[in-house]
Structures are given as structure tokens and as C-alpha cells.
Amino acid sequence: MACQQASPRLAIHIVCASRVSRSEFTQETLLGRCLQRPDHRDYNTAICFGNSDPLAITYNSAIEAAPPGSVLVFCHDDLDLGPEPLGTQLQAALARFDLVGVAGNQRHQRGQIAWWLDPHSGGWDHPFLSGAIRHGTPQQRQLNVYGPTPMPVQLLDGVFLAARADTLQRSGVRFDPRFAFHHYDLDLCRSARRAGLSLGTWPLPLVHASGGEPWGETWQESQQAYLRKWAEGSELDQPGKSTSPELGALFKSARALTNRGALLQLKGDLDAAAADHGEALSLDPNLTIAGDNLLALALQLRSLGRSHQALEALRVILRATPQRPDLLLQLGTTLMELGRVEAAVPCFRRLLRQEPHQREGHYQLGQALAAHGHT
């Protein structure tokens, strides 16, 4: 009887550049606490404490120093690696892809400045997104699903990236120090694809604390450097020729706000996302993507039992676009959930004046009238 030989155990190297001290890292960060647990205690680590240099300095040093056969995991310090060792999962993932992450995009578009962003609409690039990640803490977390996984992709989120060291060494793929803390992941993915490497998402049970400030001044500077390197212009920075300078500035401001709101929504900060989408609509009521994102956020708030906040979000959209029947339906339904039946009735009547054959509107109006004592 033939004996099956066990697969060799992966030598995993966790690579991280943390702004905090060694003691703070161990006691206060998700990654520091995670690496003390038995399931993750045996990894090799290359961690730079008190770091203020570009991530590329730490990441590239680890690539150069890694022994043959080892697997490098580049990750943030606000990440928990999950309840089980990474070895078996990464063995399968790296048998299929050269560079692995947990979330990404199946396509790349000219002018794209974030893996999840459609540069044409300014919103999430559904249905091309792939993967999932939990946000919060290991004890209290929410799963955000972006799309099917495992899946070949062209762009990956830099919160977690894994590759065999010899793959990166042979291909010459490295992190670019020009992108200190932003856009380094997009740049690496494009360099990897240019070198002929395959990229893919994999379902790993990670938990991300969702820190970071998107769309700040340093982010904008990094964006411009990234676009210059790859000789791309961003649609977000190029209003049409017929647009006046004043309207062009307004467009960019409103668009930037809703982009930041979409990222905050993606990370689970719903209150801040609602504020950004609302401000974008106040600047440019015709920015449809801001209204659509805010509507999606309102429905998410309702699903979480936060109907009062959902109501406020819906009212913001209606002030900008008062003739949207889908919003009237959601507004009326939300008012019904809050027990405000008398206020819901006019919403359903307005809806049916616009769309007389809307079946859900007729049903909800009947429910509201019955609850209000009418037949």
C-alpha cells in the first residue's frame, strides 16, 4: 500500500510596517495580539516598529532577505489573521495564483485610483468586484461581501497580500517607494501583471479594524504621482471642455466627496458616509451616483434597525431629486416602520400619481390606509 507524502509546511513570513512602538504593537494592535495566539505564533515576522518610512522600504527588504520556498504576507497592523493557521489556505491559494489578496477587482480601467472604484461613475465598480472581508474586531465584526471568490482579478486591496518570495525575486516585482502609504497596492498589482504574474482573491477569514483616513491631502498627492507614473489622466480631474472652471471645480468637489463617502461606506463608517454623500448632493443635485450611494446606505441602515437615520438619508436625496418614485416608496415604507402611518400615506399617493400601475405602491398604500383606520 502506497503512502501519501504530506505536503511540506509553508514557512510564512509576516511583513508589517507599524507606526507604533514594539510594546504598543503587542498590546494594542489587532495583528500584535493575533500573533501571540497559538494558531499564529509560529510565523516568522519582519515588523518595523515606529515606522514613518514608505511601506516599500520594509516590504522590499523582506523580499530580498526571504529564504527560498518562503511565503511573504504583507499586511496592516490593524488586521486579525483569523481563527486558524494560514498555511493550508495559502498553500491552496498560491497553487492557483502568484499574488493573493482577499478583495479586488476583475478589471482595471484607465484613470482608476482605487481597486473598488469605477472612474466613470465615481461609485463602486459592481459587478466586477470580488472577495470579502470582515470589519470590526474578532469579537464584534460585520462581513462585507464584494463579489464571488476565489476569482482571477487585476487589482487587489493592499490590506493583505501574499506571494511566494521566489516568485517576486525571480520576476523582479517590487513595491515602489514613491507610494508611501497610498496606491502602493494598485502599483504593485500593475507591475505584477506586467511581469506576467497571476492575481486572485481567496476567502480568508480576516478581520480589519478599518482604520485610515481616505481622500486626504497625502492621498491626493499620491494619486497624482500614481497617474503620472502610469501616464494616465483621471476622469475625476478632467471636466469636459464645455464646463466652466467654476462648474469644473464644483464637479470635482462633489465627486470627491461622494468617492470618499463610498470608501467610508465600504469600510462600515455609515454616519460619515451619509454626511459625505449628503454634502455632495447639496453641492451638485445632479450627481446621480451620490443619490444612488445614499439610497443604498439608507437601505443598509434600515436592515440594521437604524430607521430614523435611514429616514434622514432618504429626505436628503428627495430634497435634491424630489421626483424619484423609488425614493417615495422607500420613504413611505420607512415611515411605516417608524409607526408614522399618517405621514406615509402622502408618500404612496405621490408615488402612484407618477406611476399609477406600481403594484408595491398600491399594496403599501392599502396597508397604510388600513393601519390609519380607512378602508
C-alpha positions as CSV (number, residue, x, y, z in Angstrom):
1,M,0.0,0.0,0.0
2,A,1.5,3.3,-1.1
3,C,1.9,6.0,1.5
4,Q,0.9,9.6,0.6
5,Q,3.6,12.1,1.5
6,A,2.5,15.0,3.5
7,S,2.8,18.5,1.9
8,P,5.7,20.4,3.2
9,R,4.8,23.0,5.8
10,L,4.8,26.6,4.5
11,A,7.4,28.9,6.0
12,I,5.2,32.0,6.4
13,H,6.8,35.5,7.0
14,I,4.5,38.2,8.3
15,V,5.7,41.6,7.0
16,C,4.4,44.8,8.5
17,A,5.4,48.4,9.0
18,S,3.7,49.8,12.0
19,R,3.7,53.4,13.3
20,V,3.5,52.3,16.9
21,S,6.3,51.0,19.3
22,R,7.0,47.4,19.9
23,S,5.1,47.3,23.2
24,E,2.1,49.2,21.7
25,F,2.1,46.8,18.8
26,T,2.0,43.8,21.0
27,Q,-0.6,45.1,23.4
28,E,-2.9,47.4,21.3
29,T,-2.9,46.3,17.6
30,L,-5.1,43.5,16.2
31,L,-2.1,42.0,14.4
32,G,0.2,42.2,17.5
33,R,-2.4,40.4,19.7
34,C,-3.2,37.9,16.9
35,L,0.5,36.8,16.6
36,Q,0.6,35.8,20.2
37,R,-2.2,33.3,19.8
38,P,-1.2,29.6,19.4
39,D,-2.6,29.4,15.8
40,H,-0.3,32.2,14.6
41,R,2.6,32.1,17.0
42,D,5.0,30.1,14.8
43,Y,5.2,32.5,11.8
44,N,8.5,34.3,11.1
45,T,8.0,38.1,11.3
46,A,9.6,41.1,9.7
47,I,8.0,44.0,11.5
48,C,9.3,47.6,11.5
49,F,8.1,49.4,14.7
50,G,7.8,53.2,14.9
51,N,7.8,53.4,11.2
52,S,7.5,56.6,9.2
53,D,9.2,55.5,6.0
54,P,7.3,54.3,2.9
55,L,5.9,50.8,3.3
56,A,8.1,49.8,0.3
57,I,11.3,50.1,2.5
58,T,10.1,47.3,4.9
59,Y,8.3,45.3,2.2
60,N,11.2,45.2,-0.3
61,S,13.8,44.4,2.4
62,A,11.7,41.4,3.3
63,I,11.6,40.3,-0.3
64,E,15.3,40.5,-0.7
65,A,16.0,38.7,2.6
66,A,13.4,35.9,2.3
67,P,14.8,32.4,2.0
68,P,13.8,30.2,-0.9
69,G,10.4,28.5,-0.5
70,S,9.1,31.0,2.0
71,V,5.7,32.8,1.7
72,L,5.6,36.5,2.3
73,V,2.4,38.1,3.8
74,F,2.3,41.9,3.6
75,C,-0.4,43.2,5.9
76,H,-1.5,46.2,8.0
77,D,-1.2,46.2,11.8
78,D,-5.0,46.6,12.2
79,L,-5.6,43.2,10.8
80,D,-6.5,39.9,12.6
81,L,-5.5,36.8,10.6
82,G,-8.4,34.7,11.7
83,P,-9.1,31.7,13.9
84,E,-6.9,29.2,12.1
85,P,-3.3,29.0,10.8
86,L,-2.8,30.4,7.3
87,G,-0.6,27.6,6.0
88,T,-3.3,25.3,4.5
89,Q,-5.3,28.2,3.0
90,L,-2.3,29.9,1.4
91,Q,-1.0,26.6,0.1
92,A,-4.1,26.2,-2.0
93,A,-4.3,29.9,-2.9
94,L,-0.7,30.1,-4.1
95,A,-1.1,26.9,-6.1
96,R,-3.6,28.8,-8.2
97,F,-2.4,32.5,-8.2
98,D,1.0,34.2,-7.9
99,L,-0.3,37.1,-5.8
100,V,-3.2,36.7,-3.5
101,G,-5.5,39.0,-1.6
102,V,-8.9,39.0,0.0
103,A,-10.7,41.6,-2.1
104,G,-10.1,43.0,-5.6
105,N,-11.4,43.9,-9.0
106,Q,-11.7,41.7,-12.1
107,R,-10.9,44.7,-14.3
108,H,-8.7,47.7,-14.4
109,Q,-9.8,50.9,-16.1
110,R,-7.8,53.9,-17.2
111,G,-7.8,56.6,-14.5
112,Q,-8.8,54.1,-11.8
113,I,-7.5,55.3,-8.4
114,A,-8.8,52.7,-6.0
115,W,-9.4,49.0,-6.5
116,W,-13.1,49.2,-5.8
117,L,-13.8,52.5,-7.8
118,D,-15.4,52.9,-11.2
119,P,-13.7,56.0,-12.5
120,H,-16.6,56.8,-14.8
121,S,-19.5,56.7,-12.3
122,G,-17.5,57.6,-9.2
123,G,-19.1,54.7,-7.3
124,W,-18.3,51.0,-6.6
125,D,-17.4,49.0,-9.6
126,H,-20.1,46.4,-9.3
127,P,-20.4,43.7,-10.6
128,F,-16.6,43.4,-11.2
129,L,-15.6,43.3,-7.6
130,S,-14.5,40.1,-5.9
131,G,-13.9,38.9,-2.4
132,A,-15.0,39.6,1.2
133,I,-13.6,40.9,4.5
134,R,-14.8,41.3,8.0
135,H,-14.7,44.8,9.6
136,G,-14.6,45.5,13.3
137,T,-12.9,43.2,15.9
138,P,-12.7,39.4,16.3
139,Q,-15.5,39.7,18.9
140,Q,-17.8,42.1,17.0
141,R,-17.4,42.1,13.2
142,Q,-19.5,42.6,10.1
143,L,-18.9,40.7,6.9
144,N,-18.7,42.9,3.8
145,V,-19.0,40.8,0.6
146,Y,-17.9,42.5,-2.6
147,G,-18.3,39.6,-5.1
148,P,-17.5,36.0,-5.8
149,T,-14.2,34.4,-4.6
150,P,-11.8,32.7,-5.4
151,M,-11.6,34.8,-8.6
152,P,-8.8,35.9,-11.0
153,V,-8.5,39.7,-10.7
154,Q,-6.4,42.6,-12.0
155,L,-6.3,44.7,-8.8
156,L,-6.1,43.8,-5.1
157,D,-6.7,45.6,-1.8
158,G,-3.3,46.1,-0.1
159,V,-4.7,45.3,3.4
160,F,-3.4,41.7,2.9
161,L,-1.2,40.5,0.1
162,A,0.6,37.1,-0.1
163,A,3.1,35.7,-2.6
164,R,5.9,33.2,-2.7
165,A,9.2,35.0,-2.1
166,D,11.0,33.4,-5.0
167,T,8.1,34.4,-7.4
168,L,8.7,38.0,-6.5
169,Q,12.5,37.6,-6.5
170,R,12.6,36.0,-10.0
171,S,10.1,38.4,-11.6
172,G,11.8,41.5,-10.2
173,V,8.4,42.8,-8.9
174,R,8.9,45.2,-6.0
175,F,6.9,47.9,-4.2
176,D,7.6,51.5,-5.4
177,P,8.8,53.8,-2.6
178,R,7.0,56.8,-4.4
179,F,3.8,55.5,-2.9
180,A,4.4,55.6,0.8
181,F,1.1,54.6,2.2
182,H,-1.4,55.0,-0.6
183,H,-1.7,53.5,-4.1
184,Y,1.2,51.1,-3.4
185,D,-1.2,48.1,-3.9
186,L,-2.5,49.3,-7.2
187,D,1.0,50.0,-8.4
188,L,2.2,46.6,-7.3
189,C,-0.7,44.8,-9.0
190,R,0.0,46.5,-12.3
191,S,3.7,45.8,-12.0
192,A,2.9,42.1,-11.2
193,R,0.6,41.8,-14.2
194,R,3.2,43.5,-16.5
195,A,5.7,40.8,-15.3
196,G,3.2,38.1,-16.2
197,L,2.1,37.1,-12.7
198,S,-1.4,36.0,-12.0
199,L,-3.6,37.7,-9.3
200,G,-6.5,36.4,-7.4
201,T,-8.8,36.7,-4.4
202,W,-9.1,34.0,-1.8
203,P,-11.7,33.5,1.0
204,L,-9.6,34.1,4.2
205,P,-11.4,34.9,7.5
206,L,-9.6,38.1,8.2
207,V,-10.9,40.9,10.4
208,H,-9.9,44.5,9.5
209,A,-10.3,47.3,12.1
210,S,-11.0,49.7,9.2
211,G,-8.6,52.5,10.2
212,G,-7.2,55.1,7.9
213,E,-8.3,58.5,6.5
214,P,-9.2,58.4,2.8
215,W,-9.0,61.2,0.3
216,G,-6.8,63.5,2.5
217,E,-4.0,65.7,1.1
218,T,-1.4,63.0,1.1
219,W,-3.8,60.7,-0.7
220,Q,-4.4,63.3,-3.4
221,E,-0.6,63.8,-3.9
222,S,-0.1,60.1,-4.1
223,Q,-2.9,59.8,-6.6
224,Q,-1.3,62.4,-8.9
225,A,2.1,60.6,-8.7
226,Y,0.4,57.3,-9.5
227,L,-1.4,58.7,-12.5
228,R,1.8,60.3,-13.8
229,K,3.8,57.1,-13.4
230,W,1.3,55.1,-15.5
231,A,0.7,58.0,-17.9
232,E,-3.0,58.2,-17.2
233,G,-5.4,61.0,-16.7
234,S,-8.2,60.7,-14.3
235,E,-11.7,61.5,-15.4
236,L,-12.2,62.9,-11.9
237,D,-9.7,65.6,-12.7
238,Q,-10.8,66.4,-16.3
239,P,-14.2,68.0,-16.6
240,G,-15.5,68.3,-20.2
241,K,-14.3,71.1,-22.4
242,S,-17.7,72.8,-22.3
243,T,-17.6,73.0,-18.5
244,S,-16.7,76.4,-17.0
245,P,-13.8,76.5,-14.5
246,E,-16.3,77.3,-11.7
247,L,-18.5,74.3,-12.5
248,G,-15.5,72.1,-13.1
249,A,-14.3,72.9,-9.5
250,L,-17.8,72.2,-8.2
251,F,-17.9,68.9,-10.0
252,K,-14.6,67.8,-8.7
253,S,-15.5,68.8,-5.1
254,A,-18.9,67.0,-5.2
255,R,-17.4,64.0,-6.9
256,A,-14.5,63.8,-4.4
257,L,-17.0,63.9,-1.5
258,T,-19.1,61.0,-2.9
259,N,-16.0,59.0,-3.7
260,R,-14.8,59.4,-0.1
261,G,-18.3,58.5,1.1
262,A,-18.3,55.4,-0.9
263,L,-15.0,54.3,0.6
264,L,-16.3,55.1,4.2
265,Q,-19.4,53.1,3.4
266,L,-17.3,50.2,2.2
267,K,-15.4,50.3,5.5
268,G,-18.6,50.4,7.6
269,D,-18.5,54.0,8.8
270,L,-22.1,54.7,7.8
271,D,-22.5,58.0,9.6
272,A,-19.5,59.6,8.0
273,A,-20.5,58.2,4.6
274,A,-24.0,59.6,4.9
275,A,-22.6,63.1,5.7
276,D,-20.3,63.0,2.6
277,H,-23.0,61.8,0.2
278,G,-25.4,64.4,1.6
279,E,-22.8,67.2,1.2
280,A,-22.1,66.0,-2.4
281,L,-25.8,66.3,-3.3
282,S,-26.0,69.8,-1.8
283,L,-23.1,70.9,-4.0
284,D,-24.4,69.1,-7.1
285,P,-28.0,67.8,-7.0
286,N,-27.5,66.2,-10.5
287,L,-24.7,63.9,-9.3
288,T,-26.8,60.8,-9.6
289,I,-24.1,58.4,-8.1
290,A,-24.2,60.4,-4.8
291,G,-28.0,59.8,-4.6
292,D,-27.7,56.1,-5.5
293,N,-25.0,55.6,-2.9
294,L,-27.0,57.3,-0.3
295,L,-30.1,55.3,-1.1
296,A,-28.0,52.1,-0.8
297,L,-26.8,53.4,2.6
298,A,-30.3,54.1,3.7
299,L,-31.4,50.6,2.9
300,Q,-28.4,49.3,4.8
301,L,-29.3,51.4,7.8
302,R,-32.8,50.1,7.8
303,S,-31.5,46.5,7.7
304,L,-29.5,47.4,10.9
305,G,-32.6,48.7,12.6
306,R,-31.5,52.3,12.3
307,S,-34.7,53.5,10.6
308,H,-34.5,57.1,12.0
309,Q,-31.1,57.6,10.3
310,A,-32.4,55.9,7.1
311,L,-35.3,58.4,7.1
312,E,-32.9,61.4,7.3
313,A,-30.8,60.0,4.4
314,L,-33.9,59.5,2.2
315,R,-35.0,63.0,2.9
316,V,-31.6,64.4,1.8
317,I,-31.9,62.6,-1.6
318,L,-35.5,63.8,-2.0
319,R,-34.6,67.4,-1.5
320,A,-32.1,67.0,-4.4
321,T,-34.3,64.9,-6.6
322,P,-38.0,65.2,-5.4
323,Q,-39.5,63.3,-8.4
324,R,-37.9,59.9,-7.9
325,P,-40.7,57.3,-7.3
326,D,-38.3,54.7,-5.9
327,L,-37.4,57.1,-3.1
328,L,-41.0,57.9,-2.4
329,L,-41.6,54.2,-1.9
330,Q,-38.7,53.8,0.4
331,L,-39.6,56.9,2.3
332,G,-43.2,55.8,2.9
333,T,-42.0,52.3,3.9
334,T,-39.5,53.7,6.4
335,L,-42.2,56.0,7.9
336,M,-44.4,52.9,8.3
337,E,-41.6,51.1,10.1
338,L,-41.4,54.0,12.5
339,G,-45.2,54.0,13.1
340,R,-45.7,57.3,11.3
341,V,-48.6,56.0,9.2
342,E,-50.2,59.4,8.6
343,A,-47.0,60.8,7.1
344,A,-46.5,57.6,4.9
345,V,-49.9,57.9,3.1
346,P,-49.0,61.1,1.1
347,C,-45.7,59.5,0.0
348,F,-47.5,56.5,-1.5
349,R,-50.1,58.8,-3.1
350,R,-47.4,60.9,-4.7
351,L,-45.7,57.7,-6.0
352,L,-48.9,56.4,-7.6
353,R,-49.6,59.8,-9.3
354,Q,-46.2,59.3,-11.0
355,E,-46.6,55.5,-11.6
356,P,-50.3,54.6,-11.4
357,H,-49.6,50.9,-12.0
358,Q,-46.9,50.4,-9.4
359,R,-48.1,47.3,-7.6
360,E,-45.9,47.7,-4.5
361,G,-47.1,51.3,-4.1
362,H,-50.7,50.2,-4.2
363,Y,-50.0,47.5,-1.6
364,Q,-48.2,49.8,0.7
365,L,-50.9,52.5,0.4
366,G,-53.5,49.9,1.3
367,Q,-51.5,48.8,4.3
368,A,-51.1,52.4,5.4
369,L,-54.8,53.3,5.0
370,A,-55.8,50.1,6.9
371,A,-53.5,51.0,9.7
372,H,-54.8,54.5,9.7
373,G,-58.4,53.4,10.0
374,H,-59.5,53.7,6.4
375,T,-60.9,51.0,4.1
